[in-house]
Amino acid sequence: MAKLSTEELLDQFKELTLIELSEFVKAFEETFDVTAAAPVAVAAAGVPAGGAGDAAAEEEKDSFDVILEAAGDKKIQVIKVVRELTSLGLGEAKAVVDGAPKAVLEGANKETAEKAKASLEEAGATVTLK
């Protein structure tokens, strides 16, 4: 297996959702028997630096965050949909729903984000795309 450079690793992390990155950090901690002292710094490292290009990015947005604002009356149905969209376990999906407002998907393309929003709204949740 070829060794990846720091830049290549960072590019790979940029493509992960926060949930996927969190799972990676947990697996890394278990594998190497360490504790991430500043997980916020790890998440921030994967976010590209903002600047003058932000205005242009807003005009032609190609990645969206699906934010669960509220679960509504059918919480169990919403948890099921969150599990389908994210492949999280039951407890993790419940934590996402209980912690609303919370991101369900991050960095999704427009089609995926709209499908996820429709599925969650059909289950009774209140959802926004950012």
Steps between C-alpha positions, in 0.01 A plus 500: 500500500637839401573752772277809486641848542360740757322694223342181363379402847349846557326481162347168605385644834338795320269257321372344825188609683538593865340171599746303287788705639381436856487126430853519358629680809344233726656220295837680499487543879418130548760377253788706639376517860505881507252776573441793268567798725326748270244333269371843402841576349480182293159597365613856432803375309270335248314822425651702215610851595244766415574830340416698191374188323210456745267729302561304181450172685158615621388573144595159361464276801563135419501354850224523756451421865171333596408640842236327713322787676236294686384138505129575514234257623643187335839485668547126442438539125749787487762288681447224242552745213813644665638146531430434131665823389809477718541127575530588870403260773172539685651681800702738284202581278285560807767737636491697174121527514498586872771760446308690232576742350784289368661418166394165357705523181779743425657582168240305303431581137176679415310189386596296808420790733157554345418127518608489865292809579195348330543169688536673836204731437288202391583338836376814676822692566574867444808532279708778343773494239804723544 
